[in-house]
Amino acid sequence: DVGGTGWRETVWVQRTGWVAVGGNATYRVDETAGTINASYAGNRSDVNVSYTDSAAAVQFALDNATSENDTVVLGGGRFEGNVTADQQSGVTIEGGDSRLENSSALGASGMEVRVSNVTVRNLVIANHTGGDTGGKGIYNYENDLTIRDVRLADNGEEGLRSLGTTTAVNVTAVDNRQNGLEVSGGPGSTFRNVTAKRNGDGLKFYSSSN
């Protein structure tokens, strides 16, 4: 099955168009077709990548987003595994109502954010167990994370753990083993229309300025 265990496919990234605004790139990851399409401005060589699971396609796009305001767009479907945003600040991950799920790697979270000004939208992040020693839905290490229209469910620890300023809008955290959403740093965080239920605890803040 496409994206299933043992799947291996060569994926070509083709330059098929131009994005004029700010010279930013858009990477479209289509789990069903097993393709990555890159549209960007400037002279950059086409590349190809071979990957063994569908989350690796998302990781490839994140690793190649090299300009602020680059966007990684997921084309719907299920992406199994975990990803890390650690190359470029200001990147946007547009989930397209996709699911990032089922990582059991020891200590791993569904998504780690290690650069500032990252935006995550329209994504379900679920069933990350972390081998019983981790397994947060999103683990944010930096400031100015924005999550909007995101569902965090059935993760081994927190749905969200953030060490920096966080804006959460239209976020649901449900059935996570520890806190639904936990912010332990970064004064000035904003939560609007957030639902937390059947977690170890609902919301936890460690800064009185949030």
C-alpha positions in Angstrom: 0.0 0.0 0.0 1.1 3.5 -0.7 2.6 5.0 2.4 2.5 1.6 4.3 5.2 -0.3 6.0 8.0 -1.2 3.6 6.8 1.2 0.9 9.7 2.5 -1.1 9.3 4.9 -4.0 11.4 7.4 -6.0 9.9 10.8 -5.9 10.8 13.5 -8.3 10.7 17.1 -7.4 10.1 19.2 -10.5 10.2 22.9 -11.0 6.8 23.5 -12.6 6.0 27.2 -11.9 7.1 30.4 -10.3 6.2 32.0 -7.1 6.9 35.7 -7.4 6.0 37.0 -3.9 9.1 37.3 -1.9 10.8 34.5 -3.9 9.3 31.9 -1.6 8.8 28.2 -2.4 5.7 26.0 -2.0 6.3 22.3 -1.6 3.2 20.1 -2.3 3.3 16.6 -0.8 0.8 14.2 -2.3 0.6 11.1 -0.1 -1.8 9.3 -2.5 0.3 9.8 -5.6 3.6 9.6 -3.8 4.9 12.8 -5.3 6.4 16.1 -4.2 6.0 19.1 -6.4 8.1 22.2 -5.8 7.2 25.7 -7.2 9.7 28.5 -6.5 11.5 31.5 -7.9 15.1 31.4 -8.9 17.5 29.0 -10.5 17.6 25.8 -8.5 18.3 22.3 -9.8 15.6 19.7 -9.8 16.2 16.9 -7.3 14.8 13.5 -6.5 14.5 11.6 -3.3 13.7 8.0 -2.4 11.9 7.4 0.9 10.5 4.5 2.8 7.6 6.1 4.6 5.3 9.0 3.8 6.4 11.2 6.7 9.9 11.3 5.1 8.4 13.2 2.2 7.2 15.9 4.6 10.6 15.9 6.2 12.3 16.3 2.8 10.1 19.3 2.0 10.8 20.9 5.4 14.6 20.3 5.0 14.5 22.0 1.6 12.4 25.0 2.7 15.3 27.5 2.9 13.5 30.9 2.9 11.2 32.5 5.4 7.6 32.2 4.4 8.1 29.0 2.4 5.1 26.7 2.7 4.8 22.9 2.9 1.4 21.8 1.7 0.1 18.3 2.5 -2.4 17.1 -0.1 -4.6 15.1 2.3 -4.3 11.5 3.5 -2.2 9.8 6.2 1.5 10.5 6.8 3.0 7.9 9.1 6.0 8.9 11.3 7.4 12.1 12.8 8.9 15.3 11.4 11.1 18.1 12.7 11.1 21.7 11.6 14.6 22.8 12.3 16.0 24.3 9.1 14.2 27.6 8.4 12.3 30.0 10.6 9.0 31.4 9.3 7.9 28.2 7.5 4.2 27.3 7.2 2.9 23.8 7.3 -0.5 23.6 5.6 -2.0 20.3 6.5 -5.0 20.2 4.1 -6.8 18.2 6.8 -4.2 15.5 6.6 -3.1 13.2 9.5 0.4 12.9 10.8 0.3 9.8 13.0 1.5 6.5 14.4 5.1 7.2 15.4 6.4 4.9 18.1 10.1 5.8 17.8 11.7 6.0 21.2 11.2 9.5 22.7 9.8 10.9 19.4 7.0 13.4 19.1 4.8 13.8 16.1 6.3 17.2 15.3 9.3 18.9 16.8 9.7 22.7 16.2 13.2 24.0 16.7 13.0 27.2 14.7 10.9 30.3 15.4 7.8 31.7 13.7 6.5 28.4 12.5 2.8 28.1 11.6 0.9 24.8 11.5 -2.6 24.7 10.1 -5.4 22.2 9.3 -3.7 19.1 10.5 -4.4 16.1 12.8 -1.5 14.9 14.9 -2.3 11.7 16.6 -1.2 8.4 18.0 2.5 9.2 18.7 3.5 7.0 21.6 7.2 7.7 21.8 7.9 4.1 22.9 6.4 5.0 26.3 9.2 7.5 26.9 7.8 10.5 25.0 5.2 10.9 22.3 4.0 14.5 22.4 1.8 15.6 19.5 3.8 18.9 19.0 7.0 19.7 21.0 7.9 23.4 20.4 11.3 24.6 21.6 11.1 28.1 20.1 9.1 31.3 20.2 6.1 32.4 18.0 4.6 29.1 17.2 1.1 29.4 15.7 -1.3 26.4 15.5 -4.7 26.9 13.9 -7.4 24.4 13.1 -5.3 21.5 14.6 -6.4 18.4 16.4 -4.1 16.7 18.8 -5.3 13.3 19.9 -4.2 10.0 21.6 -0.6 11.0 22.1 1.6 9.3 24.7 2.3 12.6 26.6 1.1 16.1 25.9 -0.9 17.1 22.9 1.2 20.2 22.8 4.2 21.1 24.9 5.6 24.5 24.1 8.6 26.2 25.6 8.0 29.5 23.8 5.3 32.0 22.9 2.4 30.2 21.3 -0.8 31.2 19.6 -3.5 28.5 19.4 -6.7 29.1 17.5 -9.5 26.5 16.9 -7.4 23.7 18.5 -8.8 20.5 20.0 -6.7 18.3 22.3 -8.4 15.0 23.3 -7.4 11.7 24.9 -3.7 12.6 25.3 -2.2 10.8 28.3 -0.8 13.9 29.9 -1.8 17.6 29.5 -3.9 18.6 26.5 -1.8 21.7 26.0 1.1 22.9 28.1 3.0 26.1 27.8 6.0 26.5 30.1 7.7 29.5 28.7 7.3 32.5 26.4 5.0 35.1 28.0 2.3 36.5 25.8 0.8 33.3 24.5 -2.8 33.5 23.2 -5.4 30.7 23.2 -8.7 31.2 21.4 -11.5 28.6 20.9 -9.5 25.8 22.4 -11.1 22.5 23.5 -9.4 20.1 25.8 -11.1 16.9 27.1 -10.2 13.5 28.4 -6.6 14.4 28.8 -4.5 13.8 31.9 -5.0 17.5 32.5 -6.6 20.0 30.2 -4.5 23.2 30.0 -1.4 24.0 32.0 0.5 27.3 32.0 3.7 28.0 33.8 3.9 31.7 33.1 1.5 34.2 34.7 2.0 36.4 31.6 0.1 34.1 29.3 
